Structure formats: structure tokens, C-alpha cells
């Protein structure tokens, strides 16, 4: 098979997907269509906001489709007209079988974990939150379930002790785009050898993030709290309630470090000086370096302490 016989449809929405699309374009693959999410209103003015993938696709003059219903007859007909023989999915929605089964060489997905672990919506976050030392990326052929298809390629990457979801996201974005390119080359040469995902008990799942599972529980141990905060930094951010006198504020916490130390303080108790803010937890303290109060921008802790006073009974809940 020659490269010019591949006709690729790319499906993706966020920045994470742009790196892969960019690499395909730069390597002169024939991307005959780009499928991305519809424009959505955002901000106070509710101005329509286009996806990162759409912005890049426009800059390269690529053909763009933004279906609201992936099963609609009109969308299926548009796909058929493009006559793609390979579809590549990076950070997109679950596809109906009529879509993923359409191309001759299949539809494969890039997932930011070492499958079968961390199937689901937020694999990068949960790897950090759970204190993993290693994660990675996987390409696999899509089937009727979520992230369960036959593995094509897989590559691992270490997670540093102070890694945040932001830094790991960027590492996996770049590594994953290269993995997609290697996968396309194997498909191009008809040299793909797949591996069925093992059926393993106690699989770790990448649950969708929501307000409840992003809240900090200050009753937990030092490492668990530290991992949760860095696993949600910078997006969507860990949060909790700050009780300071008569104030009850929902705040977001970003950059932190941990301090192992014995103490007799109640969990969540705040210790504040002119230069430092830390919260008592089991086994020690969480030292806060970046924080965001309601209606304010994220700020370093010294800036906060210059204009905000904590009373002696202040605590985090």
C-alpha cells in the first residue's frame, strides 16, 4: 500500500487532538475530512466558541464537519462522499457502529493510558490522582464498547513525583501524536499485529470528573490529598470550602507541596503567616502556593496574604 492511497478522516476536539492532526498534515497524509464538535457559546457574552481542532483545520484549509447527531442520515451520507479508508479518533465522542465500521482499514483511537487500565473520560487526571508512577498512551481499533478494542501500539511514560495533570497532558499529547504516526505507518504497510485487551480484575477506571469528585477531603492522608490537588492542576482544579470567621467561600487550590510532620491540630486547620499558608492534614501539612477565591483570578499565596487576613479559627472543609 502506498501513502497516497490513504484517505484519512480525523475526529477530535481539544488541544490534545491538534498535535496529532498537525503531525499528519506535516507528514503530507491526505486528510480528506475533519470531524469536530459544534461551536458552543462561551463566556459572559455567550459568543460562539470553535474547538481547537476546528481552528487548526481552518488554518490548513481542511474540510470540516460538525455534526450534532452522529447517526443522522445526512452525516452518514457526507462521510460516504468523502470515501475515507481510515479514520483516526483523538479525544472525541463515542462513535456509533455505522461510523466506526465504515472505512476499509478501520477506525482507531488514541487513548492517554496504558489500556485496559483507565478506560474512560479522564485518564490523565486519574493516573496522577491515584499516585501512579507510570502511565502511557495506547492506539487501538474501536469496537462497540468504550476503550475495549484490540491494541495496536502502546508506549509508557514515567510520572514525576511533582507532576501535574497539566505537565503530563502535554507530555502525553506529544508522545501520543508520534504513536498515531507509527500506527498509521503500520496500517500503510499492512504490518499491524493487534493484541486483545486482557480481562483483568480490579481495573482502574478514569471516571468523568464532576464537582463531587474534585472536592478535597481534608480528613484523608497527606499523599492522597497532595496527589488529588496536583491531579486536578490546572484544570478543572481541586476545590473546597474556606471557613474564615463569618465567611464561607468555595475556593480552588492549584500549586501545593507537602510537608511530613507530626502535629496535634484538627484536620483542615489553617496555619497562616505573612509568607506562608498551610493546612493541617493526617501526617503533616499541605503548603499552598497558588489559590483562587470566588470572582478572583488565580494568585500566588504571598499576593493573597498581602490583602487577606485569616483568623485564628480559620479552616478548610
N, C-alpha and C positions, 0 to 999 in steps of 0.2 A: 504494500500500500504506500502511496506517495502522499506527502503532506498536503499537496494541493487538492487531494481528493476528500480531505476532511472538511465538512461544513458544520461549524460549531454554533450551537445556541448556548449562551451563557445566562445563568439565572443567579441574581444576587441583589442585595440592597445596601448594606452599610459599608463603611470604610474598609472593614476586614476583607470584603469581597473585591474591592477595587484593585488591590495589589495583584490578585490573580488575573483579573481581566486585563490589566495593564501589561502583565508579562506575556499573556497570549498574543496581544496586539503587537508588542515589541518583537516577538518571535515570528511575526508575519503569518500567524494562523488565520484562517478565513472565518471570522466571527460574523455569521450571517444575521444574527439577531441577539438582542439583549433584553431579557425579561426582568423587570424590577417592580417594586411596589408603586402603587398610585401616589401622586403628590398628596400631601396631607397638610392641613392648616396647622400652623405652629406659632407660638409667641403671642404677645398681647394683641397684635393686630390681626392674628389668625391668617397671616399671609401663607399662601400655599408654598410648601417646602418640598423640594425634589430630593430624591435619595442621592447618596454619594456616587452610587453606580451610574445613575442617570446623568449626573453632572459630567462624569468622565466620558460616558458613551457619547454624549452630545459633542464634547470636545474633539472626539475622533470620528464624528460623522457616522456612527453606527446606528443600525436600525433598531428602534426601541419599541417594546410593547409593555403596557402597564395594565394588565387585566385585573379586574376586581373578582372575577369568577373564573377559576382555572378549569372548570368543567364546561363552560359555555360553548355552544356550537361555534360562535363567531371566533373565539380564541383558538379553538382546535383547528378551525379552517385556516387561520393566519399561520399557525405553526406548520401545517401541511404545505402551505405555499412556499415556506422558506426551505423546505427539503433538506433539513439538517440530518446528518447521520450520527451526530454525537451531541449530547447535552451535558453541560457541566454546571453543578449547583454549589454555590458557596453562600452560606448564611441567607437562606430563602425560606419559603413556606414549604409545608408538606405537599407533595405533588400527587394528584390522582393517577391511577394506573394508566389511563388513556394518554397521559402526557409522558410519564417516565418510560413507558414501553414503546414509544413511538420510533425513536431513531434506531437505525440498523446496528450501530456499535454500542448502544446502551446509553444510560444516563448515570453518571457517577457524581458523588458528593464529597466535598472536603469537610471533615468534622474535626474540631480542635480538641481531640482527646485520643487516648490510646484505647480504642474500642476493643471489647464491649463495655468497658467502664466509662461512665459519664456520658451515656446517651442522654439527649435532651437539649433544652434551650440554652443553658448557661454553663457549658463545660469548663471554660477558663476560670470563671469565678469559683466554682465549687472545688476545683483542684487546689486552689490557694486556700480557700476557706477550710478545707479538710486537712490542711497541712501536708499535702503531698510533696515529695521531693523530686518526683519525675512526672512529666505528662508528655504530650506529643500531639501529632496530627495523623489522621487516617484518611485515605481515599477508599471508597467502596461503591459498588454498584447498588443503586437504590432498588428496594423491593417494596412490598405492600405495608411494611411496618416502619417505625421510626428508628433510624440508625442501626438497622439489624442486617443489612445486606452483606454480601461477600466482600471481604477486604482485598484491595488491590495492593496498596503500599501503606507502610506505617513507619513513622520516624519519631524517636523520643528526644526530649529536651529536659534539662535539669531545671528545677525551680529553686532559686536562691532563697536564703532564709529571710531576706528583707524584700522579696519580690512582691509587687502589687499586681492586681489584675491588669492595670494599665501597661506596665512594662512587659508582662507576659503576653498580653494581647498582641503587642507589636512584634515580639519575637516569633510567635506562632503565625501571625499574618505573613511574615516574610518567609518563614520556613515552609508554611503550607502552600504558598504560591509556587515555590520550587517543586514541592511534592506533586502538585497538579501538573506541572510541566512534564515531570518524569512520567506521570501516569499517561498523559496524552501521547508521549513518545512511545510508550509500550503498546498502547492501543494502535497507534500508527503503524508499528512494526508487526502487529498481531502476535505479541510476545507476552500478553497478560496471563499470569497464573494467579488465580484467586484462592483465598483461604476462607472457609466458612467460619463465622464467629463462634467461639466456643460457648457452650452453655454452662455458665458458671454461677454458683450460688453466691448470694450476698454481693451482687453487683452494686457499685456506687452509681447514683443517678444524679444528673445535672438538672435539678428541678428548676422550673421557671421562677425567677426572682419576683418577690412581691413585698409589700410593706411589712408584713409579719416576719418573713424570714430574713429581712435586712435589719431588724431591730437588735440592738445589743442587749444581751442578758448579763448584767454585771455580777450575777451570782456564780457564773462559770469560772473556770480556772484561767490563769494568765495567758497561756499559749492559745487556748481556744478563742478568747476574746481578741487577742492580737491577730490571729490568723483571719478572723472574720472581718476585722476592720481593713486589713490590707487586701483581703479578697474582694472587697467592695470599693476600693480606692483606685481610680477617681469616680467610677460610675457603677451602680447608681448611688453609692455612698451608704455606709452604715449610719444608723441614727439611734437616738434615744431621747429621753426626757431629761431636761435640766431643771432641777428644783432649786431655786435660789430666792429665799425669802418668800414673798408673795408671787413671784414669777414661776410659771410652768411653761417652759419653752421646748419645742421639738427642734433638736439641733442635729447637724450632720458632723461626723468626725472623719477626718481623712488621714493625714500622715501621723503615725504614732511610733513609739518604741516601747519596749517592755523592760521593766526593772524587777529583778528577782530579789525579794526582801521579805523578811518576817515582820508582821505588824499586828496590832490589835484593833484596827479600825473596822468599822462596818463596811461591807462591800458596796461600792458606789460612792463612798465618801470622797469629797474633793479636797485636795491639798493645793492651795494656790499661794505663790509668792509673786514678787514683781516680775519675775522672768520665767516662771515655770508653773504648769498646771498638770497635776496628775491625779489619777483616780485609783482608789484602793480596790483591789480585787484579791481573790484567793491566790496566794503565793507571791504577791507583790503589787506592783503598780503599773498602770498604763499611763505613759507620759504622752500628752497630746501636743503635737506640733502645728497641726492645721485643723481649723474648725469653721463651721458656718452657722450663724444664727439666723432665725427666720427673717426673710426680707433683706438679708445682707449678703455680700459676696464672701467667698471663702477667704480666710485670712490666717496669717501665722499667729501663733499664740501670744507673742510679745505685743503685737498690734492690738489684740483683744484686751490683754491685761492693762494696756495703757489707758483704756477708756471704759473698762467694765470691772465692777467690784463683786467679788464673791463673799457672801457672809460665812460665818464660821460653821453653819449647819448645811451649807450647800452640798447637794449630792446629785448623782446621776441615777436615773431609773430606767 
